Amino acid sequence: MKRLLFLLVVLLIGVVIGEQTVAKPKKRKAKTTAVAQKKKSARKTSKKTAAKRVVKAVPKPAPEPQYDADGDEINPYLMCEDTCGHVHGIDLSHYQGEVFWETVGENTKMAYVYLKASEGGDRIDSYFERNIDLAHRYGLKVGSYHFYRPKTPQEVQLRNFMAQCLPGEQDLIPMVDVETTANLPVEAFCDSLQKFLLLMEGAYRQKPLVYTYRNFYNKHLVGKLDDYQLMIAMYTTEEPELADGRDYTLWQYTAKGRIVGINGYVDKSRFTGRHGLREIRYRH
């Protein structure tokens, strides 16, 4: 009897083990299927990624050359400075990336450069220190500019600019870039700007140069900046005229200038009339 019971127990254990053994492959199969699906999906993703890489790797076709009325190919580096005797310069920021200053310095038609130093209360241009050091090293007259934010406290903006624009490194008077009212009413905006310009004048002991667009000046600044020299931006073949007929010192005539040593476009400007470099020299 005991032997019979023992055999029954053995048989029952065998049945249980057998069921478990059969069940396990099902689970492994499920896992294997899941892994296979992941691998399949990964292969599809890899193929898509590879396809994208192939598309990105295809070089863009070179732009077709442009020709003038006489059928001669237009040189993209031929700009205003090649057709007149005025003193020309450029302005730069981090947008131009790394500049080959040795090459730029060899361009005798570019006499000066304005470099972006700061913006608002806390932004600084990441290329400013490198640019000002190398621009000096390769012979250009250098000035620094601040992009003005009307709603940021003027004292905060001045401190931000002064931390970058050191008097001993300046050949040209500081410049204030004015392009936005930040939706302030005209009078409030002009009061804000006037306060900042006075603070700038007190800090550097000379009036800053003001940069703005012709349309912006005509809409917001007529009669407000009579005591300041202006750089007016307008990208046409003829010099801009201001609504109040006032004179200005510099004209930024293109935002799509070309110059050997700088990849991509660069802003170019020149003096107007009888104005010259001596008028914006920094007085130490």
Disulfide bonds with the S-S distance in Angstrom:
none
